[in-house]
């Protein structure tokens, strides 16, 4: 891990410049330019709120904000996971010509995803104020929750980035698994309300074993309902995330010289 932190310090500026360049290229040919970073998450929120709040009535308090908090957390997790699978092969020219620790590619990608999540959070806070959500000091706990989400996503991303070099079908398999997790994470419904009394075992399983659902639930607790997060759960998932990161770093350091030959 010492080499990992040394490389992060050494290549940090490159990762930031690369992230900025990618963000600029995304909107370079767009008429609305950076406005798409606001329009896209806002439209998704409106769609989910309409479908699951109007077409299928939902009694969840502050439902629009409820959906947006879940959507914000999910989009970051989803982008980190799906974006990592083909990350090395998509950067074939860079990987084969210049040495760079391969997790720096994921670090750079994560900066673009963090930027977009930041925009979604700003919209979420604005929506919360519009809906009259009472703001309390509990909301400050969203920071450690997002740190846990980032560490977990980065750890999973590193492993998928490694195996994605040799397993051509991993991308398709990842999409199927993520689609299943999407519907089981309670983005547009409250797992506690739907399953808490009917099937508490399944409710516990979905909220504790699924890291995406766990982080969403904890964010909603501190941001919308002025409750304390589960510190025990956060500690457990943080440890798991650190272990995944450590294992991912080990695997990449061991195999990164062979990536250029494979791709």
C-alpha angles and dihedrals in degrees: 000000000000090000090048094057091043091055092045089056092045098047100031094104090050090052091051094048091047091051092049091049091051092049091050093047091052092064101025095106097033122109093213091043114184092003088084089070087064099034096052100056092038092054092048089051091051092049094050092043092051096045098043099029101041110017091039103027115230126192096197111134115249088005097176091053089042090058094044094052090052093044092050094052093042095050092054093048092044094049093048093051100041093039093055100056097073097022097112096042091046089055094048095137093052095043095049097044107034132036114238128150103260095226087063086071089057091044090055091048091049090057091058091048091047090052091053092045089052090056091049090050091052089052089047093053090049091051091048090054090047091052092047097245107175109242118219138168089265088079089075089073089073087084098063090041091056090047089056090048091050095048091048093047092047092050093049090043094055093053093047090047090056098045092041089070094067104020107073094184094052092094093057092045091049091053091052093049092046091050089054092047089048093061093041096050098074097237092153101021136047110250092198092053095045100041108012096096101021098049113004092171093057090043091054091046094051095046098042106032096041106071093198093054091044094053092045092051093048092048091052091049094055099034103040109019104034094237132139117254124242100269091186092054092046091051092050094049092044090055091047090049092050090049091051090049092049092049091045092051090049093050094047094047089050096049108025094100090061097052094082091055094049097048 
